[in-house]
C-alpha cells in the first residue's frame, strides 16, 4: 500500500498536469479562432481574383481549348500535417489518406514527388514507405503562413520546370472545433473552364470591367494569386484542424486526470483515516497497559 507521502506527491503531480492541460486547451481554442479569422479575411480577396480570371478569360477561348487532359508521367503531392504532437492520429490519418488517394489516382510510388509540411507528417509518410522529397516546417502563426506558401510555390515552379504537370494537395480541415476531416484538392492543372462563367453569371456591377496591361502577364499573375489562395487556405485549415484535434485530446486528458485525481484523493483520505485509527489504537493500548501496571502495583 502506498504511503501518505507517495500519495501526496502523486496528487501534486496530477494537479500540475491538470493545470498544464487547461492551459493547452485555452491556447488551442485561441489558435483555432485566429486561423478561422484568417480564412474569413481571405474570402473577399479570393472572390476578387476569381472575378479577374473571369474577365481575362472571357475572350481567351484559345487558352481554354488548349488545355489537354492527359495522364501525367509524374505527380507532385503536398501533404500538410503538424510539427508537434499531442493531437491524436492527426498526422497518421492524413498521411494514410494521401497515400490511398494517390493509389486510387493510378500514381505509382516511383512516380510520386511528395512535399511534406510538418515534421510529424513527414515521419508518418516515411514510416509508410513513401519517399518525401522535401520538408517544410509548419508556421507557428498566421503571420508565418505567407512565407511558407511562397516557399511551396517556388518548389512547385521547380516541379513544373521538370515536367510535373499534376500537383495534388492534401490536408485536414477543422469541423465545428471538435474534429477534422481529410481533404484532397487538384492544385494543378488549373481548370480554367471553371472561371469562364461571365456569360452564365450576372456581373455584380452595371458595366463590364476591362484591362489595359498585357493579357498574358495578367493571366499569369492571377493564376499565381489563385494558387497562393488555395495553399494559404489549406495551410490555415490544416492548422485549425491540428488545434481542434489537440483540443479534443486535451479534453480527454483532462477527464482522465480528473478521475485519477479523485481516485488519489479518496485513497489519501482512506490511508489518512487508517493512520489516524492506528494511532488512536496505539494510544488506547498504551493507556490500558499503563492502567494494568498501576493495578498490579496497587
C-alpha positions as a printed NumPy array, in Angstrom:
array([[  0.   ,   0.   ,   0.   ],
       [  1.243,   3.479,  -0.883],
       [  2.34 ,   5.76 ,   1.916],
       [  0.799,   9.169,   2.513],
       [  3.918,  10.901,   1.191],
       [  3.769,   8.949,  -2.067],
       [  0.052,   9.639,  -2.472],
       [  0.541,  13.34 ,  -1.761],
       [  3.315,  13.519,  -4.366],
       [  1.111,  11.759,  -6.95 ],
       [ -1.734,  14.18 ,  -6.175],
       [  0.534,  17.192,  -6.634],
       [  1.786,  15.813,  -9.953],
       [ -1.762,  15.201, -11.188],
       [ -2.793,  18.723, -10.159],
       [  0.179,  20.192, -12.06 ],
       [ -0.711,  18.165, -15.144],
       [ -4.298,  19.333, -14.863],
       [ -3.18 ,  22.971, -14.879],
       [ -0.963,  22.358, -17.925],
       [ -3.779,  20.639, -19.807],
       [ -6.173,  23.506, -19.069],
       [ -3.613,  25.987, -20.386],
       [ -3.13 ,  23.954, -23.566],
       [ -6.89 ,  23.793, -24.054],
       [ -7.134,  27.571, -23.84 ],
       [ -4.235,  28.052, -26.277],
       [ -5.752,  25.58 , -28.735],
       [ -9.127,  27.348, -28.639],
       [ -7.497,  30.747, -29.225],
       [ -5.369,  29.362, -32.075],
       [ -8.39 ,  27.86 , -33.813],
       [-10.115,  31.235, -33.801],
       [ -7.127,  33.1  , -35.26 ],
       [ -6.924,  30.708, -38.22 ],
       [-10.685,  30.894, -38.72 ],
       [-10.407,  34.694, -38.9  ],
       [ -7.575,  34.385, -41.425],
       [ -9.787,  32.245, -43.653],
       [-12.673,  34.688, -43.311],
       [-10.45 ,  37.63 , -44.272],
       [ -9.33 ,  35.758, -47.407],
       [-12.87 ,  35.39 , -48.762],
       [-13.152,  38.825, -50.429],
       [ -9.66 ,  38.598, -51.943],
       [-10.462,  35.141, -53.335],
       [-13.629,  36.492, -54.949],
       [-11.686,  39.386, -56.491],
       [ -9.095,  37.062, -58.046],
       [-11.796,  34.758, -59.41 ],
       [-13.641,  37.683, -60.968],
       [-10.379,  38.889, -62.513],
       [ -9.846,  35.468, -64.079],
       [-13.38 ,  35.58 , -65.488],
       [-12.654,  38.903, -67.157],
       [ -9.331,  37.822, -68.653],
       [-10.701,  34.503, -69.895],
       [-13.911,  35.782, -71.471],
       [-12.174,  36.189, -74.855],
       [ -9.483,  33.562, -74.391],
       [-11.08 ,  30.507, -75.971],
       [ -7.693,  29.523, -77.396],
       [ -6.308,  29.182, -73.898],
       [ -9.3  ,  27.167, -72.751],
       [ -9.33 ,  24.809, -75.706],
       [ -5.579,  24.407, -75.401],
       [ -5.938,  22.618, -72.094],
       [ -5.119,  18.977, -72.699],
       [ -6.385,  16.258, -70.437],
       [ -3.766,  13.537, -70.335],
       [ -2.318,  11.23 , -67.739],
       [  0.827,  12.922, -66.381],
       [  4.029,  10.935, -66.009],
       [  4.886,  12.446, -62.636],
       [  2.575,  13.621, -59.858],
       [  3.51 ,  16.107, -57.174],
       [  1.774,  15.845, -53.808],
       [  1.756,  18.409, -50.998],
       [  0.723,  16.981, -47.615],
       [  0.02 ,  19.307, -44.692],
       [  0.48 ,  17.974, -41.146],
       [  1.99 ,  19.202, -37.898],
       [  5.368,  19.69 , -36.27 ],
       [  4.117,  18.91 , -32.772],
       [  2.32 ,  16.01 , -31.148],
       [ -0.493,  15.719, -28.604],
       [ -3.053,  15.832, -31.41 ],
       [ -4.099,  12.193, -31.652],
       [ -3.728,  10.464, -35.022],
       [ -3.849,  13.745, -36.905],
       [ -0.702,  13.108, -38.963],
       [ -1.165,   9.373, -39.394],
       [ -4.678,   9.852, -40.778],
       [ -3.754,  12.484, -43.391],
       [ -0.669,  10.508, -44.447],
       [ -2.759,   7.356, -44.946],
       [ -5.452,   9.371, -46.771],
       [ -2.895,  10.937, -49.144],
       [ -1.261,   7.587, -49.918],
       [ -4.65 ,   5.997, -50.586],
       [ -5.779,   8.838, -52.866],
       [ -2.522,   8.66 , -54.833],
       [ -3.03 ,   4.918, -55.249],
       [ -6.596,   5.472, -56.49 ],
       [ -5.341,   8.132, -58.917],
       [ -3.156,   5.473, -60.542],
       [  0.101,   7.103, -59.458],
       [  2.869,   4.568, -58.841],
       [  5.152,   5.186, -55.888],
       [  8.164,   5.666, -58.121],
       [  6.291,   8.434, -59.966],
       [  5.379,  10.427, -56.846],
       [  7.146,  13.597, -55.731],
       [  5.942,  14.349, -52.207],
       [  6.415,  17.575, -50.285],
       [  5.603,  17.331, -46.56 ],
       [  4.634,  20.359, -44.474],
       [  5.274,  19.285, -40.891],
       [  7.918,  17.049, -39.293],
       [  5.313,  14.68 , -37.851],
       [  3.535,  14.018, -41.134],
       [  6.941,  13.636, -42.789],
       [  7.755,  10.85 , -40.317],
       [  4.334,   9.251, -40.887],
       [  4.793,   9.244, -44.667],
       [  8.288,   7.792, -44.432],
       [  7.018,   5.172, -41.999],
       [  4.546,   4.064, -44.667],
       [  7.32 ,   3.706, -47.222],
       [  6.509,   6.956, -49.048],
       [  9.562,   8.846, -50.309],
       [  9.438,  12.506, -49.245],
       [ 11.361,  14.878, -51.49 ],
       [ 11.286,  17.97 , -49.283],
       [ 10.143,  19.052, -45.811],
       [  8.808,  22.446, -44.766],
       [  8.09 ,  23.298, -41.158],
       [  4.608,  24.409, -40.157],
       [  4.252,  28.156, -39.432],
       [  3.594,  28.966, -35.8  ],
       [  1.121,  31.756, -36.505],
       [ -0.963,  33.351, -39.237],
       [  1.866,  35.79 , -39.981],
       [  4.153,  32.911, -40.965],
       [  1.766,  31.258, -43.434],
       [  2.629,  33.648, -46.283],
       [  6.346,  32.844, -46.193],
       [  5.677,  29.102, -46.093],
       [  3.275,  29.327, -49.04 ],
       [  5.785,  31.339, -51.061],
       [  8.423,  28.665, -50.478],
       [  5.973,  25.99 , -51.612],
       [  5.166,  27.984, -54.762],
       [  8.874,  28.167, -55.595],
       [  9.1  ,  24.4  , -55.194],
       [  6.086,  23.974, -57.482],
       [  7.86 ,  26.185, -60.072],
       [ 10.829,  23.828, -59.985],
       [  8.48 ,  20.866, -60.397],
       [  6.913,  22.456, -63.473],
       [ 10.342,  23.066, -64.976],
       [ 10.984,  19.344, -64.52 ],
       [  7.792,  18.46 , -66.39 ],
       [  5.483,  17.778, -63.446],
       [  2.073,  18.983, -64.596],
       [ -0.187,  17.482, -61.925],
       [  0.023,  18.597, -58.289],
       [ -2.377,  17.323, -55.632],
       [ -2.976,  18.927, -52.241],
       [ -3.879,  17.025, -49.054],
       [ -4.776,  18.484, -45.675],
       [ -7.105,  18.102, -42.716],
       [ -9.889,  20.634, -42.245],
       [-11.458,  21.678, -38.958],
       [-15.119,  20.844, -38.439],
       [-17.029,  22.625, -35.646],
       [-13.913,  22.765, -33.447],
       [-14.437,  19.142, -32.442],
       [-12.889,  17.05 , -35.165],
       [-11.217,  17.186, -38.56 ],
       [-11.778,  15.602, -41.96 ],
       [ -9.18 ,  14.89 , -44.679],
       [ -9.414,  16.927, -47.866],
       [ -7.95 ,  16.377, -51.336],
       [ -7.618,  19.099, -53.981],
       [ -6.195,  19.14 , -57.501],
       [ -3.915,  22.183, -57.423],
       [ -2.563,  21.731, -60.96 ],
       [ -3.522,  21.725, -63.752],
       [ -5.995,  24.535, -63.159],
       [ -9.422,  24.042, -64.693],
       [ -9.736,  27.392, -66.459],
       [-13.214,  26.491, -67.718],
       [-14.489,  26.912, -64.153],
       [-13.639,  30.62 , -64.31 ],
       [-15.185,  31.221, -67.715],
       [-18.665,  31.906, -66.322],
       [-19.035,  35.563, -67.257],
       [-21.843,  34.902, -69.72 ],
       [-23.673,  32.486, -67.451],
       [-23.421,  34.515, -64.246],
       [-24.611,  38.152, -63.936],
       [-21.844,  40.645, -63.286],
       [-22.302,  42.458, -59.913],
       [-21.987,  45.96 , -61.452],
       [-23.687,  47.735, -64.361],
       [-20.622,  47.833, -66.615],
       [-18.256,  45.035, -67.551],
       [-14.644,  45.594, -66.47 ],
       [-11.711,  45.79 , -68.841],
       [ -7.931,  45.923, -68.629],
       [ -5.057,  47.573, -70.488],
       [ -1.969,  45.576, -69.469],
       [ -0.693,  42.576, -71.394],
       [ -3.237,  39.753, -71.056],
       [ -0.582,  37.034, -70.776],
       [  1.123,  38.737, -67.852],
       [ -2.195,  39.492, -66.191],
       [ -3.405,  35.905, -66.585],
       [ -0.132,  34.525, -65.208],
       [ -0.289,  36.862, -62.214],
       [ -3.905,  35.99 , -61.448],
       [ -3.225,  32.263, -61.695],
       [ -0.33 ,  32.612, -59.268],
       [ -2.548,  34.522, -56.85 ],
       [ -5.181,  31.801, -57.228],
       [ -2.608,  29.141, -56.285],
       [ -1.457,  31.287, -53.365],
       [ -5.026,  31.493, -52.046],
       [ -5.545,  27.735, -52.306],
       [ -2.29 ,  26.97 , -50.497],
       [ -2.868,  29.638, -47.845],
       [ -6.375,  28.289, -47.191],
       [ -5.096,  24.714, -46.984],
       [ -2.382,  25.702, -44.509],
       [ -4.78 ,  27.711, -42.335],
       [ -7.406,  24.951, -42.371],
       [ -4.757,  22.375, -41.501],
       [ -3.551,  24.449, -38.558],
       [ -7.116,  24.949, -37.334],
       [ -7.697,  21.199, -37.64 ],
       [ -4.488,  20.456, -35.763],
       [ -5.52 ,  22.618, -32.828],
       [ -9.052,  21.198, -32.901],
       [ -7.565,  17.713, -32.639],
       [ -5.284,  18.871, -29.825],
       [ -8.241,  20.46 , -28.047],
       [-10.154,  17.17 , -28.241],
       [ -7.11 ,  15.257, -26.955],
       [ -6.702,  17.685, -24.061],
       [-10.362,  17.313, -23.149],
       [ -9.917,  13.548, -22.921],
       [ -6.699,  14.008, -20.951],
       [ -8.387,  16.443, -18.571],
       [-11.172,  13.944, -17.922],
       [ -8.667,  11.145, -17.223],
       [ -6.594,  13.367, -14.926],
       [ -9.708,  14.435, -13.04 ],
       [-10.705,  10.803, -12.494],
       [ -7.151,   9.942, -11.42 ],
       [ -7.058,  12.88 ,  -9.014],
       [-10.378,  11.856,  -7.478],
       [ -9.094,   8.293,  -7.005],
       [ -5.849,   9.506,  -5.427],
       [ -7.771,  11.869,  -3.125],
       [-10.032,   9.035,  -1.991],
       [ -7.025,   6.762,  -1.374],
       [ -5.245,   9.533,   0.506],
       [ -8.245,  10.14 ,   2.777],
       [ -8.686,   6.424,   3.389],
       [ -4.989,   5.977,   4.14 ],
       [ -5.001,   9.031,   6.383],
       [ -8.064,   7.711,   8.239],
       [ -6.371,   4.322,   8.659],
       [ -3.269,   6.029,  10.022],
       [ -5.319,   8.094,  12.5  ],
       [ -7.176,   4.95 ,  13.6  ],
       [ -3.905,   3.091,  14.14 ],
       [ -2.513,   6.   ,  16.164],
       [ -5.66 ,   6.101,  18.342],
       [ -5.477,   2.334,  18.887],
       [ -1.832,   2.669,  19.895],
       [ -2.767,   5.404,  22.396],
       [ -5.623,   3.308,  23.826],
       [ -3.398,   0.225,  24.02 ],
       [ -0.667,   2.211,  25.781],
       [ -3.175,   3.694,  28.209],
       [ -4.588,   0.251,  29.039],
       [ -1.086,  -1.131,  29.537],
       [ -0.223,   1.673,  31.984],
       [ -3.527,   1.225,  33.775],
       [ -2.833,  -2.524,  34.133],
       [  0.573,  -1.884,  35.643],
       [ -0.914,   0.589,  38.107],
       [ -3.442,  -2.067,  39.26 ],
       [ -0.701,  -4.643,  39.759],
       [  1.42 ,  -2.279,  41.853],
       [ -1.597,  -1.379,  43.982]])
